[in-house]
Amino acid sequence: MSELKVPIRPAVRALPRYAPGKSAEGAVKLSSNEMPLPPSATVTEAMRRALEAVNRYPDLTAVALRGAIAVRHGVDPDQVCIGTGSSALLVAALGAVCEPGDRVVYPWRSFESYPIAIPASHGVGVPVPLDSEGRHDVPGLIEAAAQGARVLILCSPNNPTGPALGFDAIERVVGAVDPSTLVLVDEAYIDFATDPAVATAIPLIAEHANVLVMRTFSKAHGLAGARIGYAIGHPGLIGAIQAVSVPFGVSTAAQAGALASLEDEAGVRAAVAEVVAERERVVSALRAFGWEVSDTQANFFFLPGAGGPFVAACADEGLLVRPFPEGVRVSIGDREANDRLLGVARDFIA
Ligand SMILES: *Cc1c(COP(=O)(O)O)cnc(C)c1O
């Protein structure tokens, strides 16, 4: 290979690389927060049918899907845009508003895409540590934003720790920051939240044009492999995100699957309820064994302080879990996998 003379931006050279949850032949993957079961047959059938027209470009602005999302959330279609997962929408939203050097405040530890997407979009990340229970430090985030921020990111429920922000806390943040600061609320896991204080930030958009809510079909809808998510916000923001997005990024099959999944509300609700019931069962059992488990409103739970030896014990039983410097995150799997995990956790602490 000849020597590369094209300079790579220093900010890009320094980027942390996204580490996907591990996969291994025969092992059960509890490391990427995916749904344990495939989507319903109506969804996969709609995707199969869409493939028959794969010689055609997809609908650029996904009119049918955006219409259905708008109806679902009680907003106008021009307040909705879709993208290849909320990871892509995050990059597009940051790219649409960040001038080089603009500060982007975000909670940490949180979604590992944040410290990648921020410098990639010419922003400067300002991480605000979580509190000792893995929750957002709301006053800390507000204070950091008060020192000047183009964007403030909230992740609720928070990946990888699990707690969610109450609606009143989000309202407090939005009321405190300058209206020129984009408040980006990542609600990837909100469908799994059962705490009645937790609710979507979408109703805040009407009064606060700087609020942008990001959703994905990767988690509750079980379409992680299809790559599709959406953002809801002020039409001016949505138009800007659309302008910087790769055209025709979201495939016809992904659009069809997402639309069918929205129409199969009962099926999605049932799948989510199953995961939530398993979450409650597993977390209660772990606590009874003596484990410390962070509060979780998502389809995973976090074991603060757990590390390499626990990850190795899981691997010995064919379970892949996700280590972080602060602890280990485990996705809720099917009942059999969860039972196996409980067996490892019981023996481990004994
Ligand atoms: C999984 C996840 C997403 C969704 O990512 P996609 O790109 O839509 O698959 C967004 N935010 C958080 C916090 C996540 O964990």
The ligand as an ORCA input file, in Angstrom:
! r2SCAN-3c Opt
* xyz 0 1
  C     -29.916      1.660     20.640
  C     -29.936      3.113     20.912
  C     -30.343      4.016     19.935
  C     -30.855      3.546     18.616
  O     -29.899      3.403     17.697
  P     -30.327      3.078     16.208
  O     -29.275      3.766     15.433
  O     -31.678      3.648     15.991
  O     -30.307      1.593     16.088
  C     -30.386      5.361     20.229
  N     -30.052      5.803     21.439
  C     -29.673      4.966     22.407
  C     -29.376      5.505     23.753
  C     -29.584      3.608     22.170
  O     -29.160      2.793     23.129
*
